[in-house]
Amino acid sequence: MSPSSRLLRRRRSQRPQALDVGRDMDAAPGRVTAGTRASTSREALVVGGGISGLLAARILADHFERVTLLERDTLPGQPDVRGKTPQAPHSHVLGSIGYRRITQLFPGLDEDLAEAGALRFDFFKDCRNYVGDWLPRFSSGLVSRMCTRMLLEFSIRRRLSEVANVVIRDRQRINQLLVRDDGSRVIGVQLDDGRQLHADLVVDAAGLGSRTSRLVSSLGFGEPEVEQVDLLSATATRLFHPPPGMSAPDWIALFVRATPQNRRVGALTRIEGGLWRVSVAGLAGLYPSKTEDGFLAFTRELASQEIYHLIRDAEPASPVHYYGTSFSRWIRYDKLARFPDGLVVVGDAAFHANPEHAQGMTFCLLAAETLGTMLAESERPLSERVGFSLQFQRRIAEKYRPYWVWNAAIELDLPGVVDGSGLSRRERWERVFYRHLRAVAPRDPALLRAALRVTQAESHPSALLHPAILLRLARRTLRA
């Protein structure tokens, strides 16, 4: 099979592929009976201590008497990489909507990040973007802070630990989900040491290592369809000290995108500690080098050599970190006819966007907020709300879908990528429209701002069909 024919795979009745990151959920798929204990404790359990789990726990704290977050890793007492987050050292950019709402959820978080050296930036005014030419810089009104994933996660976790009814427990290995005798409801988890923790709601935020799809299948609910787009790529990252004597640049980030002639992408971002973080990736079968010399050579081959010229004389501050996962994956729990109540799946455990899109943390926020909204819609005990879990998976899927198509419009039009099998007629039309918009937008700040708002989840992709946008797009097309 050629590389291009493998880039889009829509599979039915097939278990999702996952990284070997341990068995955070449902290690041995099957049913562990815990009797018919009524769900009256008003407790919630969150499995997974990453960004998704932290945000879910904070939202649940407003709706449950007690929330317990279980993490299998040892949680570091400072900003550092956890054992099961190999992606952490690489480029992470928190979207504007995520930055705004997460700092609202955790008062004091923005001050924590600023004090740690995370710089505040505007996505166009303070960023340089190369897409065959340098895009104009202007104030977009969309802002965030630039920092490492480690600093952000540590800062959120520290603020979450201050919430009175939240308990964070690390080194907790989940052996099984506890299921009611009739198999219709999840009522807790069983740990490796045999202890059972009961809850009204279990949130699977275990990331790519989630095994929930196996449990759902073993209980007779059917196996969820999996949609996956693999860019056949990898990311390499290295930290640098700025060259001695160099004054601070007037930008916070420098992005070099892939072009029709060049499948390489690169990003230089200014992070805490005054360091430069440089991440590079190749697309559609082009992989960066793991060696120090190869890393520098790869930056020289980007469509613009700006990053190479900036770091060639800079002192490295870390080894080369390598991350080989490059797929987007959506496990379609929403398409099942039935789903066990008492369990919801959020974050990468359900919807994993390729890191290239810089949307993962934003989608974690959307899922947590949707869960909070649904919990607030009724005062009835959760144990009496039959169908709540499936309704949640379907509601969040409505939010995911337009961004999945938006992203696919990029992924499936990369050089050498020709496979569009599995797309519906509507999705193919949307793909053509988005591709055309991206081709024209670099010459029009208003179109750039509209596209960025969609990428940042500030606007729904349907906003791009506004008559003013369509008229502007038509005029730009005619001029071109």
C-alpha positions as CSV (number, residue, x, y, z in Angstrom):
1,M,0.0,0.0,0.0
2,S,1.4,3.4,-0.9
3,P,1.9,6.0,1.8
4,S,-0.8,8.3,0.4
5,S,-3.4,5.5,0.4
6,R,-2.8,5.0,4.1
7,L,-3.3,8.6,5.2
8,L,-7.1,8.3,5.5
9,R,-8.5,5.2,7.0
10,R,-12.1,5.0,8.2
11,R,-12.6,1.7,9.9
12,R,-15.7,0.1,11.3
13,S,-15.8,-2.6,13.9
14,Q,-12.1,-2.2,14.6
15,R,-10.3,-1.3,17.8
16,P,-8.5,1.9,17.8
17,Q,-4.7,1.9,17.6
18,A,-3.0,3.5,20.6
19,L,0.4,4.4,21.9
20,D,1.9,1.9,24.3
21,V,1.2,4.2,27.3
22,G,-0.1,1.7,29.7
23,R,-3.5,0.6,30.6
24,D,-5.2,3.5,32.3
25,M,-8.7,2.2,31.6
26,D,-10.1,-1.3,31.3
27,A,-6.7,-3.1,31.3
28,A,-8.5,-6.5,31.1
29,P,-11.7,-5.8,29.3
30,G,-14.7,-7.4,30.8
31,R,-17.2,-7.1,33.6
32,V,-16.4,-6.7,37.3
33,T,-19.6,-6.9,39.2
34,A,-19.9,-4.6,42.2
35,G,-23.5,-5.5,43.2
36,T,-26.4,-3.1,42.8
37,R,-25.1,-0.3,45.0
38,A,-27.3,2.8,44.4
39,S,-25.4,5.9,43.1
40,T,-26.2,8.2,46.0
41,S,-22.7,9.3,47.1
42,R,-22.5,12.2,44.7
43,E,-19.0,11.3,43.9
44,A,-17.2,11.6,40.6
45,L,-14.0,9.9,39.5
46,V,-11.6,11.2,36.8
47,V,-9.1,8.8,35.3
48,G,-6.1,10.6,33.9
49,G,-4.2,13.6,35.2
50,G,-3.4,15.4,32.0
51,I,-4.9,18.6,30.8
52,S,-8.2,16.9,29.9
53,G,-8.6,15.3,33.3
54,L,-7.6,18.4,35.2
55,L,-10.2,20.5,33.4
56,A,-12.9,17.9,33.8
57,A,-12.2,17.6,37.5
58,R,-12.5,21.4,37.9
59,I,-15.9,21.4,36.1
60,L,-17.2,18.4,38.1
61,A,-16.3,20.2,41.4
62,D,-19.2,22.5,40.7
63,H,-21.7,19.6,40.5
64,F,-20.4,16.9,42.9
65,E,-19.8,16.8,46.6
66,R,-16.4,15.1,46.0
67,V,-14.2,14.6,42.9
68,T,-11.3,12.3,42.9
69,L,-8.7,12.4,40.2
70,L,-6.6,9.3,39.7
71,E,-3.3,9.4,37.8
72,R,-1.1,6.3,37.3
73,D,2.2,8.4,36.9
74,T,4.1,10.0,39.8
75,L,3.1,13.6,39.6
76,P,6.2,15.9,39.7
77,G,6.4,18.6,42.3
78,Q,7.6,21.1,39.6
79,P,7.1,21.6,35.9
80,D,8.5,18.4,34.5
81,V,7.6,15.6,32.0
82,R,5.4,12.8,33.3
83,G,6.2,9.3,32.3
84,K,3.2,8.9,30.0
85,T,3.4,12.2,28.2
86,P,6.1,11.8,25.6
87,Q,4.6,14.7,23.7
88,A,5.2,17.2,26.5
89,P,8.6,18.6,25.5
90,H,7.3,19.5,22.0
91,S,5.7,22.7,20.8
92,H,2.3,23.3,22.5
93,V,0.3,26.5,21.9
94,L,-2.8,27.1,24.0
95,G,-5.5,28.6,21.8
96,S,-7.1,31.9,22.7
97,I,-10.4,30.5,23.8
98,G,-8.6,27.9,25.9
99,Y,-6.4,30.6,27.5
100,R,-9.3,32.9,28.3
101,R,-11.7,30.3,29.8
102,I,-9.1,28.2,31.6
103,T,-7.7,31.3,33.4
104,Q,-11.3,32.1,34.3
105,L,-11.8,28.6,35.7
106,F,-8.6,28.9,37.8
107,P,-8.3,32.4,39.3
108,G,-4.6,33.3,39.7
109,L,-3.5,31.0,37.0
110,D,-2.6,33.8,34.6
111,E,-0.5,35.5,37.2
112,D,1.2,32.2,37.9
113,L,2.2,31.8,34.2
114,A,3.3,35.4,33.9
115,E,5.5,35.1,37.0
116,A,7.0,31.9,35.6
117,G,8.0,33.8,32.4
118,A,5.2,32.8,30.0
119,L,4.9,35.7,27.5
120,R,1.5,37.0,26.5
121,F,1.0,37.3,22.7
122,D,-1.4,38.1,19.9
123,F,-1.6,35.3,17.3
124,F,-0.9,37.6,14.4
125,K,0.6,40.8,15.9
126,D,3.3,38.9,17.9
127,C,3.8,35.9,15.6
128,R,5.5,35.6,12.2
129,N,3.9,33.1,9.8
130,Y,5.5,31.9,6.6
131,V,3.3,30.2,4.0
132,G,5.4,30.7,0.9
133,D,5.6,34.3,1.9
134,W,5.5,36.1,5.2
135,L,1.9,36.9,6.3
136,P,1.1,40.5,7.3
137,R,1.2,41.2,11.1
138,F,-1.8,42.9,12.7
139,S,-3.7,42.8,15.9
140,S,-6.1,39.9,15.8
141,G,-7.6,40.3,19.3
142,L,-6.9,36.6,19.9
143,V,-4.3,36.2,22.7
144,S,-2.7,33.6,24.8
145,R,0.5,32.9,26.7
146,M,3.5,30.9,25.3
147,C,4.9,28.3,27.6
148,T,5.8,24.6,27.8
149,R,3.1,21.9,28.3
150,M,4.9,21.0,31.6
151,L,4.5,24.5,33.1
152,L,0.9,24.8,32.0
153,E,-0.1,21.4,33.4
154,F,1.8,21.9,36.6
155,S,0.2,25.3,37.2
156,I,-3.3,24.1,36.5
157,R,-2.8,21.1,38.8
158,R,-1.5,23.3,41.6
159,R,-4.6,25.5,41.3
160,L,-6.9,22.5,41.2
161,S,-5.4,21.1,44.4
162,E,-6.7,24.2,46.1
163,V,-10.4,23.4,45.3
164,A,-11.8,22.1,48.5
165,N,-13.8,19.1,47.2
166,V,-11.2,17.8,44.8
167,V,-8.7,15.1,45.7
168,I,-5.7,14.3,43.4
169,R,-4.1,10.9,43.8
170,D,-1.1,9.8,41.8
171,R,0.4,6.3,41.4
172,Q,-3.1,4.8,41.1
173,R,-3.3,2.0,38.5
174,I,-6.8,1.2,37.3
175,N,-7.5,-2.5,36.7
176,Q,-11.2,-2.5,35.8
177,L,-14.3,-0.4,35.6
178,L,-17.0,-1.6,37.9
179,V,-20.3,-2.3,36.1
180,R,-23.7,-2.9,37.5
181,D,-25.1,-6.5,37.3
182,D,-27.2,-5.7,34.2
183,G,-24.2,-4.1,32.4
184,S,-26.1,-0.9,31.8
185,R,-24.2,1.4,34.1
186,V,-20.6,2.0,35.2
187,I,-20.5,2.6,39.0
188,G,-16.8,3.0,39.7
189,V,-13.3,1.5,39.3
190,Q,-11.2,-1.2,40.7
191,L,-7.5,-0.5,41.4
192,D,-4.7,-3.0,40.8
193,D,-4.5,-3.6,44.6
194,G,-8.1,-4.8,44.6
195,R,-9.7,-1.7,46.2
196,Q,-13.0,-0.5,44.7
197,L,-13.9,3.1,44.4
198,H,-17.6,3.8,43.7
199,A,-18.9,6.9,41.9
200,D,-22.0,8.3,40.2
201,L,-19.8,9.3,37.3
202,V,-16.5,8.0,35.9
203,V,-14.7,10.3,33.4
204,D,-12.2,8.6,31.1
205,A,-9.5,11.2,30.4
206,A,-6.8,8.5,30.0
207,G,-5.7,9.8,26.6
208,L,-4.5,7.6,23.8
209,G,-4.0,4.7,26.2
210,S,-7.8,4.5,27.0
211,R,-9.3,1.0,26.7
212,T,-12.9,2.0,27.0
213,S,-13.8,0.9,23.5
214,R,-12.9,-2.7,24.6
215,L,-15.2,-2.5,27.6
216,V,-18.0,-1.1,25.6
217,S,-17.7,-3.9,23.1
218,S,-17.4,-6.6,25.8
219,L,-20.6,-5.4,27.4
220,G,-22.5,-5.8,24.2
221,F,-22.9,-2.2,23.2
222,G,-21.0,-2.8,19.9
223,E,-17.6,-1.6,18.7
224,P,-17.4,2.0,17.9
225,E,-16.3,3.2,14.4
226,V,-12.9,4.8,14.3
227,E,-11.9,7.5,11.9
228,Q,-8.2,8.2,11.5
229,V,-5.9,10.3,9.4
230,D,-2.2,9.5,9.6
231,L,0.2,12.1,8.3
232,L,3.1,9.6,8.4
233,S,5.2,12.1,10.3
234,A,7.1,12.8,13.5
235,T,8.2,15.8,15.5
236,A,11.7,16.7,16.8
237,T,12.3,19.4,19.3
238,R,15.3,21.1,20.9
239,L,15.7,24.0,23.3
240,F,18.2,26.7,22.8
241,H,19.7,29.7,24.6
242,P,19.4,32.9,22.4
243,P,22.7,33.9,20.9
244,P,24.8,36.1,23.2
245,G,24.2,39.8,22.8
246,M,21.1,39.4,20.7
247,S,18.4,41.8,21.7
248,A,14.9,40.4,22.3
249,P,13.0,40.0,19.0
250,D,9.7,41.8,18.4
251,W,7.9,38.5,18.0
252,I,7.0,35.6,20.4
253,A,6.7,32.9,17.8
254,L,7.9,32.2,14.3
255,F,6.1,29.6,12.2
256,V,7.2,28.2,8.9
257,R,4.4,26.2,7.3
258,A,4.5,23.5,4.6
259,T,4.2,24.6,1.0
260,P,3.3,22.7,-2.1
261,Q,7.0,22.4,-2.8
262,N,8.2,21.7,0.7
263,R,6.7,19.2,3.2
264,R,8.6,20.5,6.2
265,V,7.2,22.6,9.0
266,G,9.0,24.4,11.8
267,A,8.2,26.6,14.9
268,L,10.4,28.7,17.1
269,T,8.7,29.8,20.2
270,R,9.9,31.9,23.1
271,I,9.1,30.1,26.3
272,E,9.7,30.5,30.1
273,G,13.3,30.8,31.3
274,G,14.2,33.0,28.3
275,L,14.6,29.9,26.2
276,W,13.8,29.2,22.6
277,R,11.9,26.0,21.8
278,V,12.4,24.8,18.2
279,S,10.1,22.1,16.9
280,V,10.3,20.6,13.3
281,A,8.3,18.0,11.5
282,G,8.0,16.5,8.1
283,L,4.7,15.5,6.5
284,A,3.5,12.6,4.3
285,G,6.5,10.3,5.0
286,L,9.2,12.9,5.5
287,Y,10.7,12.4,8.9
288,P,13.1,14.8,10.8
289,S,16.4,13.5,12.1
290,K,16.9,12.4,15.7
291,T,20.6,13.5,15.7
292,E,21.9,16.9,16.7
293,D,23.5,17.6,13.3
294,G,20.5,16.2,11.5
295,F,18.1,18.5,13.4
296,L,20.0,21.6,12.4
297,A,20.2,20.4,8.8
298,F,16.5,19.8,8.8
299,T,15.8,23.5,9.8
300,R,18.0,24.6,6.9
301,E,15.7,22.8,4.5
302,L,12.5,24.5,5.7
303,A,10.7,26.7,3.2
304,S,12.3,29.7,5.0
305,Q,15.7,29.5,6.5
306,E,14.9,32.1,9.1
307,I,14.8,29.5,12.0
308,Y,18.1,28.0,10.8
309,H,19.9,31.4,10.8
310,L,18.6,32.2,14.3
311,I,19.8,28.9,15.9
312,R,22.9,27.9,14.0
313,D,25.1,29.8,16.4
314,A,22.8,29.4,19.5
315,E,23.8,27.2,22.4
316,P,21.6,24.1,22.8
317,A,19.9,23.8,26.1
318,S,18.5,20.2,25.7
319,P,19.0,17.1,23.7
320,V,16.8,16.4,20.6
321,H,13.4,15.1,21.7
322,Y,11.6,12.9,19.2
323,Y,7.8,12.1,19.1
324,G,6.6,9.7,16.4
325,T,2.8,10.1,16.7
326,S,1.3,12.0,13.8
327,F,-2.3,10.9,13.5
328,S,-5.7,12.4,14.1
329,R,-8.2,9.9,15.5
330,W,-11.9,10.1,16.4
331,I,-13.5,7.2,18.2
332,R,-17.2,7.5,17.3
333,Y,-18.9,6.6,20.5
334,D,-21.7,9.0,19.4
335,K,-22.7,6.6,16.6
336,L,-23.4,3.7,18.9
337,A,-27.1,2.9,19.5
338,R,-26.4,2.3,23.2
339,F,-23.7,3.4,25.6
340,P,-23.2,2.6,29.4
341,D,-24.4,5.3,31.7
342,G,-22.2,6.5,34.5
343,L,-19.2,6.8,32.0
344,V,-18.1,9.6,29.7
345,V,-15.0,9.8,27.5
346,V,-13.2,13.1,27.0
347,G,-10.0,14.4,25.5
348,D,-7.7,12.3,23.4
349,A,-9.5,9.2,24.7
350,A,-12.2,10.1,22.3
351,F,-10.9,12.8,19.9
352,H,-7.3,13.3,19.2
353,A,-6.3,16.1,16.8
354,N,-2.9,15.9,15.2
355,P,-0.5,18.1,17.2
356,E,0.1,20.1,14.0
357,H,-3.2,21.8,14.5
358,A,-2.5,23.0,18.0
359,Q,-6.1,22.4,19.1
360,G,-5.8,19.5,21.5
361,M,-6.1,21.5,24.7
362,T,-8.9,23.6,23.3
363,F,-10.9,20.4,22.6
364,C,-10.3,19.2,26.2
365,L,-11.9,22.5,27.4
366,L,-14.9,22.1,25.0
367,A,-15.6,18.6,26.3
368,A,-15.3,19.7,30.0
369,E,-17.6,22.7,29.5
370,T,-20.1,20.6,27.6
371,L,-20.2,18.1,30.5
372,G,-20.8,20.9,33.0
373,T,-23.6,22.4,30.9
374,M,-25.4,19.0,30.7
375,L,-25.0,18.3,34.4
376,A,-26.6,21.7,35.1
377,E,-29.6,21.1,32.8
378,S,-31.4,18.9,35.4
379,E,-31.6,18.7,39.2
380,R,-32.4,15.0,39.0
381,P,-29.7,12.6,40.4
382,L,-27.4,11.4,37.7
383,S,-28.4,7.8,38.5
384,E,-31.9,8.6,37.3
385,R,-30.9,10.2,34.0
386,V,-30.9,7.3,31.6
387,G,-29.1,7.9,28.4
388,F,-27.0,10.8,29.8
389,S,-23.7,9.4,28.8
390,L,-24.7,8.7,25.1
391,Q,-26.3,12.1,24.9
392,F,-23.0,13.6,26.1
393,Q,-20.9,11.7,23.5
394,R,-23.3,12.9,20.8
395,R,-23.4,16.5,21.9
396,I,-19.6,16.8,22.0
397,A,-19.4,15.1,18.6
398,E,-21.5,17.9,17.2
399,K,-18.7,20.3,18.4
400,Y,-15.9,18.0,17.1
401,R,-17.3,17.3,13.6
402,P,-16.7,20.7,11.9
403,Y,-13.2,20.9,13.1
404,W,-12.5,17.3,12.0
405,V,-13.5,18.3,8.5
406,W,-11.6,21.6,8.7
407,N,-8.5,19.8,9.7
408,A,-8.9,17.2,7.0
409,A,-9.0,19.9,4.5
410,I,-5.4,20.5,5.4
411,E,-4.3,16.9,5.9
412,L,-5.7,15.4,2.8
413,D,-4.3,18.1,0.5
414,L,-0.7,17.8,1.6
415,P,1.8,17.1,-1.3
416,G,1.5,13.5,-2.1
417,V,-1.7,12.9,-0.3
418,V,-4.5,12.1,-2.7
419,D,-6.7,9.7,-0.8
420,G,-10.1,11.2,0.1
421,S,-12.0,7.9,0.4
422,G,-14.6,7.8,3.1
423,L,-15.6,11.4,2.9
424,S,-19.3,12.2,2.3
425,R,-20.3,14.5,-0.5
426,R,-20.9,17.3,2.0
427,E,-17.4,16.8,3.5
428,R,-15.8,16.8,0.1
429,W,-17.5,20.1,-0.8
430,E,-16.4,21.6,2.6
431,R,-12.9,20.4,2.0
432,V,-12.7,22.2,-1.4
433,F,-14.2,25.4,0.1
434,Y,-11.7,25.4,3.0
435,R,-8.8,24.7,0.7
436,H,-9.8,27.6,-1.5
437,L,-10.2,29.9,1.5
438,R,-6.7,29.1,2.8
439,A,-5.2,29.8,-0.6
440,V,-6.8,33.3,-0.8
441,A,-6.7,34.3,2.9
442,P,-3.0,35.2,3.1
443,R,-3.7,38.3,1.0
444,D,-6.6,39.6,3.1
445,P,-6.3,40.3,6.9
446,A,-10.1,40.1,7.3
447,L,-10.1,36.6,5.8
448,L,-7.0,35.6,7.9
449,R,-8.7,36.7,11.1
450,A,-11.9,34.8,10.2
451,A,-9.9,31.6,9.5
452,L,-7.9,32.0,12.7
453,R,-11.1,32.4,14.7
454,V,-12.3,29.1,13.4
455,T,-8.9,27.4,14.0
456,Q,-9.0,28.7,17.6
457,A,-12.6,27.5,18.1
458,E,-13.7,31.1,18.7
459,S,-16.0,30.8,15.7
460,H,-17.9,27.8,14.3
461,P,-16.7,26.9,10.7
462,S,-20.2,27.8,9.5
463,A,-19.3,31.5,10.2
464,L,-17.1,31.3,7.1
465,L,-20.3,31.1,5.1
466,H,-21.4,34.6,6.2
467,P,-22.3,36.7,3.2
468,A,-19.6,39.3,4.0
469,I,-17.0,36.5,4.1
470,L,-18.2,34.9,0.9
471,L,-18.3,38.3,-0.9
472,R,-14.8,39.1,0.2
473,L,-13.6,35.7,-0.8
474,A,-15.2,36.1,-4.3
475,R,-13.5,39.5,-4.8
476,R,-10.1,38.2,-3.8
477,T,-10.6,35.2,-6.1
478,L,-11.4,37.5,-9.0
479,R,-8.4,39.7,-8.4
480,A,-6.2,36.6,-8.2
